[in-house]
Amino acid sequence: MAEDKKCSNTLIIKSLFVFFSMFIVLGLSSSVKAEVEMNIGLLRQPSTVTTAVPEYLRAADNDGEAGAMRAIGDANGTGKFLGQKYTLNSQTSDDINTLIATATSWYQHGTRFYLTDLNTAELTKLRQSLPDDAVLLNYGNADDALRESLCLPNTLHTGVSYAMRADAIGQWLRLRRLNTVFLVAGPNAADQASLAAVKATLKKFNHRVVDEKVWNFDTDLRRTASQELPLFTQAKNYDVVWVVDESNSFGQHLPFNTWLPRPVIGSHGMRSDGWHYAIEQWGAIQLQNRFKKDFERPMTAKDFAAWVAIRTLNEAVTTLNTAEVKDVQRFVLSDRFQLAAYKGRKLTYRTWNGQLRQPVPLFYSQALVATAPFEGFLHPRNELDTLGFDQAQSQCRLYPTF
């Protein structure tokens, strides 16, 4: 009995010794790490929709911003154990001068990293208004010009471009041997920018356009789609209808209303984008559930792109234990950087134009169809560069610039 008591006391003493040893080690390690704070700004324009767009297709008021908020929560969750703190300040306005004034004020108070969701002209104005050591992370603008010819310095792009979206579908069409296309596009600027990418993809993969039409009618199709759209899509033969309608003005009515019973792809029907709520593999269901619990809606592609932007900075700070701009940017654009982002492979940035390499999912409203790039589409360095502008196709040679 005395022997058991003695053993018990010995175990207690050993356990206390181990506990206090761990406490001292953890205390010493935390005291060694410097406190790192990163202030991040988010600048965005409010989304605009026409009255013809149904409520269920309109973007949420916090589209994109919610993804950044979720990522800040994730970063601070681990950051508190590493002596790191992340703060997000947001400004939404349709006046670029207001956004520039806000960004300048933030810069004067130490902010060096800015998430943006602005049109191309206003993103350019913002870039020109801020000093060179301010880094922009564009999560909301898919314009190919930003990746191909309009090469803004110290600007990263976390959302997929029009060309990446189009190439993902173009590869799928080639894989399925669907080579003839009926092309329908809307008339606005975003439609025309996306349409240019689609035409480049069709040429790249040797698909043939049977007919091309522009939908420029101010018609409410909710009652007349079954009468008007079959006549509008009348042609001799085609394998698919590729619709380009970035504003949801008419494209949602095309599936099952075409002249020939053919798949609808593009901005409606089977779509491609950076993210979709049907993605659940590779642990993505955990992110989806956390986001839905916070915001009571599914995570969108714009939310994901903003989340990735914050995660990019978080990954750099966690690895380097510094928020210095030069160190962070050089690391992000180096071979050392790899970001795990629930897409089945590590993501990296293209050093020539700042575009995030990433697989592009193809999906419809209820399920994931496939993920590009597909087997057989080869590249000498990285098969993800078969989506969008490769180095030889881009005029940009941006990094490092300071």
C-alpha positions as CSV (number, residue, x, y, z in Angstrom):
1,M,0.0,0.0,0.0
2,A,2.8,2.4,1.0
3,E,4.6,1.3,-2.2
4,D,1.6,2.2,-4.3
5,K,1.3,5.6,-2.6
6,K,5.0,6.2,-3.2
7,C,4.6,5.4,-6.9
8,S,1.6,7.6,-7.2
9,N,3.4,10.6,-5.6
10,T,6.4,10.0,-8.0
11,L,4.1,10.0,-11.0
12,I,2.5,13.3,-9.8
13,I,5.9,14.9,-9.3
14,K,7.0,13.8,-12.8
15,S,3.8,15.1,-14.4
16,L,4.2,18.5,-12.7
17,F,7.8,18.6,-13.9
18,V,6.8,17.9,-17.5
19,F,3.9,20.5,-17.3
20,F,6.1,23.3,-15.9
21,S,8.9,22.4,-18.4
22,M,6.5,22.8,-21.3
23,F,5.1,26.0,-19.8
24,I,8.6,27.5,-19.6
25,V,9.5,26.3,-23.1
26,L,6.4,27.8,-24.6
27,G,6.9,31.0,-22.6
28,L,10.4,31.3,-23.9
29,S,9.5,30.6,-27.5
30,S,6.7,33.1,-27.4
31,S,9.0,35.8,-25.9
32,V,11.5,35.1,-28.7
33,K,8.9,35.8,-31.5
34,A,8.4,39.4,-32.3
35,E,4.9,40.8,-32.2
36,V,3.7,41.2,-35.8
37,E,0.7,43.3,-36.8
38,M,-0.7,43.5,-40.3
39,N,-3.3,46.1,-41.2
40,I,-5.2,45.3,-44.5
41,G,-7.5,47.6,-46.4
42,L,-10.4,46.5,-48.6
43,L,-11.8,48.8,-51.2
44,R,-14.8,48.0,-53.3
45,Q,-17.5,49.4,-55.5
46,P,-21.2,48.4,-54.7
47,S,-22.5,45.8,-57.1
48,T,-25.0,47.2,-59.6
49,V,-27.9,45.3,-61.1
50,T,-30.8,46.1,-63.4
51,T,-34.4,45.6,-62.3
52,A,-34.7,42.7,-64.8
53,V,-32.3,40.6,-62.8
54,P,-34.3,38.4,-60.3
55,E,-33.6,38.7,-56.6
56,Y,-32.2,35.1,-56.3
57,L,-29.5,35.9,-58.9
58,R,-28.3,39.2,-57.4
59,A,-25.0,39.2,-55.5
60,A,-25.1,39.7,-51.8
61,D,-24.2,43.2,-50.5
62,N,-21.1,41.7,-48.8
63,D,-20.0,39.6,-51.7
64,G,-16.2,39.3,-51.5
65,E,-16.0,41.2,-48.3
66,A,-17.4,38.3,-46.4
67,G,-14.7,36.0,-47.7
68,A,-12.0,38.4,-46.4
69,M,-13.7,38.6,-43.0
70,R,-13.7,34.8,-42.8
71,A,-10.0,34.7,-43.7
72,I,-9.2,37.3,-41.1
73,G,-10.9,35.2,-38.5
74,D,-8.9,32.1,-39.6
75,A,-5.7,34.1,-39.5
76,N,-6.2,35.5,-36.1
77,G,-7.2,32.1,-34.8
78,T,-3.7,30.8,-35.3
79,G,-2.0,34.1,-35.1
80,K,-2.8,34.5,-31.4
81,F,-0.4,31.6,-30.7
82,L,2.3,33.1,-32.9
83,G,2.3,36.7,-31.8
84,Q,0.5,37.8,-34.9
85,K,-2.5,40.1,-35.3
86,Y,-4.5,40.9,-38.5
87,T,-6.9,43.8,-38.9
88,L,-9.2,44.4,-41.8
89,N,-10.7,47.9,-42.6
90,S,-13.3,48.1,-45.4
91,Q,-14.7,50.9,-47.5
92,T,-17.4,50.6,-50.1
93,S,-18.2,53.5,-52.5
94,D,-19.1,54.2,-56.1
95,D,-16.9,57.3,-56.0
96,I,-13.2,56.5,-56.8
97,N,-12.0,59.8,-55.2
98,T,-13.6,58.7,-51.9
99,L,-11.8,55.3,-52.2
100,I,-8.5,56.9,-53.0
101,A,-8.8,59.3,-50.1
102,T,-9.5,56.4,-47.8
103,A,-6.7,54.4,-49.1
104,T,-4.3,57.3,-48.7
105,S,-5.4,57.8,-45.1
106,W,-4.9,54.1,-44.4
107,Y,-1.4,54.3,-46.0
108,Q,-0.4,57.2,-43.8
109,H,-1.4,55.1,-40.8
110,G,0.7,52.1,-41.8
111,T,-1.5,50.0,-44.2
112,R,0.5,48.6,-47.1
113,F,-1.8,45.8,-48.4
114,Y,-5.1,46.5,-50.1
115,L,-7.8,44.1,-51.4
116,T,-9.7,45.6,-54.3
117,D,-12.9,45.0,-56.2
118,L,-12.9,47.8,-58.7
119,N,-13.4,48.2,-62.5
120,T,-10.2,48.5,-64.6
121,A,-10.2,52.2,-65.0
122,E,-10.6,52.9,-61.3
123,L,-8.2,50.2,-60.2
124,T,-5.6,51.9,-62.4
125,K,-6.3,55.3,-60.8
126,L,-6.0,53.7,-57.3
127,R,-2.7,52.1,-58.3
128,Q,-1.3,55.4,-59.6
129,S,-2.4,57.2,-56.4
130,L,-0.6,55.0,-54.0
131,P,3.2,54.8,-53.4
132,D,5.1,51.9,-55.0
133,D,5.4,49.9,-51.8
134,A,1.6,49.5,-51.5
135,V,0.6,46.1,-52.7
136,L,-2.9,45.6,-54.3
137,L,-4.6,42.2,-54.3
138,N,-7.3,42.3,-57.0
139,Y,-10.0,39.7,-56.1
140,G,-13.0,41.0,-58.0
141,N,-11.9,42.1,-61.5
142,A,-11.6,39.4,-64.2
143,D,-10.4,41.7,-67.0
144,D,-7.8,40.0,-69.1
145,A,-6.1,43.3,-69.9
146,L,-4.8,43.5,-66.4
147,R,-3.0,40.2,-66.9
148,E,-1.9,40.7,-70.5
149,S,-1.2,44.3,-71.5
150,L,-2.2,46.7,-68.7
151,C,0.5,45.6,-66.3
152,L,-0.1,47.4,-63.0
153,P,3.0,47.3,-60.7
154,N,2.9,45.4,-57.4
155,T,-0.6,44.1,-58.1
156,L,-1.6,40.4,-57.5
157,H,-4.8,38.8,-59.0
158,T,-6.4,36.1,-56.8
159,G,-9.7,35.8,-58.8
160,V,-9.7,33.8,-62.1
161,S,-9.6,35.8,-65.3
162,Y,-12.0,35.7,-68.2
163,A,-9.4,33.7,-70.2
164,M,-8.9,31.2,-67.4
165,R,-12.7,30.6,-67.2
166,A,-13.0,30.3,-71.0
167,D,-10.0,27.9,-71.3
168,A,-11.4,25.6,-68.7
169,I,-14.5,25.1,-70.7
170,G,-12.6,25.0,-74.0
171,Q,-10.5,22.1,-72.7
172,W,-13.7,20.3,-71.6
173,L,-15.2,20.7,-75.0
174,R,-12.1,19.3,-76.7
175,L,-12.1,16.4,-74.3
176,R,-15.7,15.6,-75.0
177,R,-15.3,16.3,-78.8
178,L,-18.0,19.0,-78.8
179,N,-16.5,21.2,-81.5
180,T,-19.4,23.3,-83.0
181,V,-20.6,26.3,-81.0
182,F,-23.6,28.6,-81.1
183,L,-22.4,31.8,-79.5
184,V,-24.8,34.2,-77.7
185,A,-23.5,37.3,-75.8
186,G,-24.9,40.4,-74.1
187,P,-24.1,43.9,-75.2
188,N,-22.5,45.5,-72.1
189,A,-18.7,46.0,-71.5
190,A,-18.3,43.0,-69.2
191,D,-20.0,40.8,-71.7
192,Q,-17.8,42.0,-74.5
193,A,-14.6,41.5,-72.5
194,S,-15.6,38.0,-71.6
195,L,-16.7,37.3,-75.2
196,A,-13.2,38.3,-76.5
197,A,-11.7,35.6,-74.1
198,V,-14.2,33.1,-75.4
199,K,-13.4,33.7,-79.0
200,A,-9.6,33.4,-78.2
201,T,-10.3,30.1,-76.5
202,L,-12.4,28.8,-79.4
203,K,-9.6,29.6,-81.8
204,K,-6.9,28.1,-79.5
205,F,-8.7,24.7,-79.2
206,N,-9.9,24.7,-82.9
207,H,-13.7,24.9,-82.1
208,R,-16.0,26.3,-84.9
209,V,-18.6,29.0,-84.4
210,V,-21.8,28.0,-86.3
211,D,-23.5,31.3,-85.5
212,E,-23.0,34.3,-83.3
213,K,-25.7,36.6,-82.0
214,V,-26.0,39.5,-79.5
215,W,-28.9,39.6,-77.1
216,N,-29.7,43.3,-76.9
217,F,-33.4,43.1,-76.3
218,D,-35.1,44.8,-73.3
219,T,-37.4,41.9,-72.8
220,D,-38.7,40.2,-69.6
221,L,-38.2,36.5,-70.5
222,R,-39.8,35.1,-67.4
223,R,-43.1,34.5,-69.3
224,T,-41.9,34.3,-72.9
225,A,-38.6,32.4,-72.9
226,S,-40.1,29.2,-74.4
227,Q,-41.4,31.2,-77.4
228,E,-38.6,33.6,-78.0
229,L,-35.4,31.7,-77.3
230,P,-35.9,28.7,-79.6
231,L,-36.4,31.1,-82.6
232,F,-33.4,33.2,-81.4
233,T,-31.1,30.1,-81.3
234,Q,-32.3,28.6,-84.6
235,A,-29.4,27.2,-86.7
236,K,-28.7,24.2,-88.8
237,N,-26.7,22.3,-86.2
238,Y,-24.4,22.9,-83.2
239,D,-23.0,20.9,-80.3
240,V,-23.4,23.5,-77.6
241,V,-24.7,26.9,-76.9
242,W,-22.1,29.1,-75.3
243,V,-23.7,32.1,-73.5
244,V,-21.9,35.2,-72.3
245,D,-24.1,37.1,-69.9
246,E,-22.2,38.5,-67.0
247,S,-25.1,40.5,-65.6
248,N,-27.7,37.7,-65.6
249,S,-30.0,39.6,-67.9
250,F,-31.1,36.6,-70.1
251,G,-28.7,33.7,-69.9
252,Q,-30.5,31.9,-67.1
253,H,-33.4,31.3,-69.5
254,L,-31.4,29.6,-72.2
255,P,-31.1,26.0,-70.8
256,F,-33.9,23.8,-72.1
257,N,-35.1,26.6,-74.4
258,T,-32.7,26.4,-77.3
259,W,-33.8,25.5,-80.9
260,L,-31.8,22.2,-80.7
261,P,-31.8,20.3,-77.4
262,R,-28.1,21.0,-76.6
263,P,-26.1,21.8,-73.5
264,V,-25.8,25.4,-72.5
265,I,-22.4,26.4,-71.2
266,G,-20.5,29.6,-70.3
267,S,-22.0,32.1,-67.8
268,H,-25.0,29.9,-67.4
269,G,-25.8,26.2,-67.6
270,M,-22.5,24.5,-67.0
271,R,-20.2,27.3,-65.7
272,S,-16.6,27.8,-64.8
273,D,-15.3,30.0,-62.1
274,G,-12.9,30.1,-59.2
275,W,-15.2,28.6,-56.6
276,H,-18.7,27.1,-56.1
277,Y,-20.7,25.8,-53.2
278,A,-20.8,22.3,-54.6
279,I,-17.0,21.9,-54.0
280,E,-16.6,19.6,-51.0
281,Q,-13.4,17.6,-51.7
282,W,-10.0,18.2,-50.2
283,G,-11.5,19.4,-46.9
284,A,-13.4,22.2,-48.6
285,I,-16.6,21.2,-46.8
286,Q,-15.1,22.6,-43.6
287,L,-14.5,26.0,-45.2
288,Q,-18.0,25.9,-46.7
289,N,-19.6,25.1,-43.4
290,R,-17.6,27.8,-41.5
291,F,-18.6,30.4,-44.0
292,K,-22.2,29.5,-44.1
293,K,-22.4,29.5,-40.3
294,D,-21.0,33.1,-40.3
295,F,-23.0,34.6,-43.1
296,E,-26.0,32.4,-43.7
297,R,-25.3,32.0,-47.4
298,P,-23.0,29.9,-49.6
299,M,-19.5,31.1,-50.4
300,T,-19.1,32.6,-53.9
301,A,-16.2,32.8,-56.2
302,K,-15.6,36.4,-55.2
303,D,-15.7,35.4,-51.5
304,F,-13.1,32.7,-52.2
305,A,-10.8,35.1,-54.1
306,A,-10.9,37.5,-51.2
307,W,-10.3,34.7,-48.8
308,V,-7.3,33.5,-50.8
309,A,-5.9,37.1,-50.8
310,I,-5.9,37.2,-47.0
311,R,-4.6,33.7,-46.8
312,T,-1.7,34.6,-49.1
313,L,-0.6,37.3,-46.7
314,N,-1.2,35.1,-43.7
315,E,1.0,32.3,-45.2
316,A,3.8,34.8,-45.8
317,V,3.7,36.3,-42.3
318,T,3.5,32.9,-40.7
319,T,6.5,31.7,-42.5
320,L,8.6,34.8,-42.3
321,N,7.4,36.2,-38.9
322,T,7.4,39.7,-40.5
323,A,4.9,42.0,-42.3
324,E,7.6,44.0,-44.1
325,V,6.3,44.6,-47.7
326,K,9.5,43.7,-49.5
327,D,9.9,40.4,-47.6
328,V,6.3,39.4,-48.0
329,Q,6.1,40.1,-51.7
330,R,9.4,38.5,-52.5
331,F,8.3,35.4,-50.6
332,V,4.9,35.2,-52.3
333,L,6.5,35.4,-55.7
334,S,9.3,32.9,-55.0
335,D,9.5,29.2,-55.4
336,R,9.2,28.8,-51.6
337,F,5.5,30.0,-51.6
338,Q,2.8,27.3,-51.9
339,L,-0.8,27.9,-50.7
340,A,-3.1,25.2,-49.6
341,A,-6.6,26.4,-50.6
342,Y,-8.9,23.4,-50.8
343,K,-8.4,22.8,-54.5
344,G,-6.5,19.6,-54.5
345,R,-3.0,21.1,-55.1
346,K,-0.8,23.9,-53.9
347,L,-1.4,27.3,-55.5
348,T,1.4,29.7,-56.7
349,Y,1.6,33.0,-58.4
350,R,2.7,33.8,-62.0
351,T,5.7,36.1,-61.5
352,W,5.2,37.9,-64.8
353,N,1.7,39.2,-64.2
354,G,0.8,38.4,-60.6
355,Q,-2.0,35.9,-61.5
356,L,-2.7,33.1,-59.0
357,R,-2.3,29.7,-60.6
358,Q,-5.3,27.6,-59.6
359,P,-7.5,24.7,-60.9
360,V,-10.8,26.0,-62.3
361,P,-13.9,24.0,-61.4
362,L,-16.7,23.4,-63.9
363,F,-20.2,23.0,-62.3
364,Y,-23.9,23.6,-62.6
365,S,-26.3,24.6,-59.9
366,Q,-26.4,21.3,-58.1
367,A,-23.0,19.6,-58.6
368,L,-19.4,19.8,-59.6
369,V,-18.9,18.5,-63.1
370,A,-15.1,18.5,-63.5
371,T,-12.0,20.5,-62.7
372,A,-9.6,21.9,-65.3
373,P,-6.8,21.6,-66.4
374,F,-7.5,18.1,-67.8
375,E,-5.2,15.3,-68.5
376,G,-3.5,15.6,-71.9
377,F,-3.2,19.4,-71.9
378,L,0.5,19.6,-71.3
379,H,2.8,22.4,-70.3
380,P,6.7,22.5,-70.0
381,R,6.6,24.0,-66.5
382,N,3.2,23.8,-64.9
383,E,-0.1,22.5,-66.5
384,L,-2.0,25.2,-64.6
385,D,-0.5,27.6,-67.0
386,T,-2.6,26.1,-69.8
387,L,-5.4,28.2,-68.3
388,G,-5.2,31.9,-69.1
389,F,-2.2,33.8,-70.3
390,D,1.1,32.0,-70.3
391,Q,4.3,34.0,-70.0
392,A,4.9,34.1,-73.8
393,Q,1.3,35.5,-74.3
394,S,1.6,38.3,-71.8
395,Q,3.4,41.6,-72.2
396,C,3.7,41.9,-68.4
397,R,7.2,41.5,-66.7
398,L,6.4,43.0,-63.4
399,Y,8.3,41.4,-60.5
400,P,10.2,42.3,-58.5
401,T,9.7,46.1,-58.9
402,F,11.2,47.4,-55.7
